Amino acid sequence: MSTSQQKTIYVIAGPTAVGKTAVAIELACRLGTSIISADSRQCYREMSIGTARPSSEELRRVKHYFIDEFPVTQLLSAADFETLALKYLDEIFATHIAAVVCGGTGLYIKALCEGLDEMPETDPVIVRQITDEYKLRGFEWLQQAVKKEDSEFYGQGEINNPARMLRALTFIRTTGDSIVRYRTGARKQRQFRIIKAGLELPREELYRRINERVDLMMAHGLLTEVEQLYPKRELKNLQTVGYSELFDFLDGKCTLAEAVDKIKQHTRNYAKRQMTWFKKDKEITWFDAREQDVVERILSAGNKI
């Protein structure tokens, strides 16, 4: 099979609010294909405004997979996404030579492109116990617990990432072993080419877009969306930026203005973590999101590989 005939996925990655959706849609239209979302929250039906899900018009223009598919009560992992995304690709490749993957959840993109190591299941009782203790005692407690119980992970892990710290602590309390020892680094072979394109902006411009988007979310009814989800606020899927802060407001812990400011701050922090993750991937070719011909340049980059 020649390069031009080989099945190919174009991955559009980058931080939140950088403009991935618009570029992915234009690219998919050019290729006459569909998009697989690689966002860990846009797949939940009840989480629309706060996840910056593509608009109804955008969803009509291009078929999207992994958008609005599951109830917020259903937990999905990166391994689940790997399985689902490969099935989506089988469906797309049945009639198309290319597919577009778009999202900012780095671990989901890694799972699809490289596969994940096989891991033992964690005990849900231990998960609840640790989560409750973390909520009660805070992040400093979590760091110290991981340092004491899994020094191997602490020495090389992301010690400022609460989700990964919680995962490491849950894992060692369930299995008695460090999660680090289950990471083989072995890469699964995929039967398609992978073209990775990253979108970036100067920090000031990105932060301005983030702030404006949060204001737009509030104007479009984010508070009402969060109020509807308030009875389920303890769900893990709702412990995320844009929802946690407004739950605090509804609990009387802060004013609405303070909650909105925290959403902006935490979103900016999240964008910084996303860029740190993606910049480690040397397979990503980076493009300025402001360039008018960015889609043409992504296609040209793909043709050269």
Number of C-alpha atoms within 10 A of each C-alpha: 6 6 12 10 9 13 18 21 22 22 25 28 30 29 27 25 23 25 19 21 22 13 18 25 24 16 23 22 14 12 15 13 20 25 29 23 29 29 21 21 25 23 22 22 13 20 22 19 22 23 21 16 20 18 12 8 8 14 15 10 14 17 14 21 19 20 22 17 12 16 12 20 13 10 12 15 11 20 18 12 21 22 13 16 22 14 12 18 23 12 11 18 18 8 9 16 17 23 23 24 26 23 22 25 21 21 21 24 26 17 21 21 22 16 21 20 15 10 11 11 9 15 13 11 11 15 18 13 11 18 18 13 13 17 11 10 11 13 17 10 14 21 19 14 16 22 17 12 17 22 14 16 21 20 11 9 15 12 18 12 12 15 10 14 23 19 16 22 26 25 23 18 17 18 13 12 16 21 20 16 9 12 12 10 10 10 13 13 9 12 9 15 16 21 22 22 25 24 21 22 18 11 12 9 11 20 22 13 18 21 18 13 16 22 16 13 17 16 10 13 13 22 22 12 17 24 16 12 18 18 10 14 16 13 14 14 18 20 13 15 17 25 25 19 23 26 23 15 18 17 11 10 13 14 14 16 11 15 21 20 16 17 23 22 16 16 22 22 12 15 22 15 16 18 19 12 16 22 15 9 13 9 13 19 16 18 18 14 20 13 9 9 11 18 21 13 14 22 16 11 14 19 11 7 9
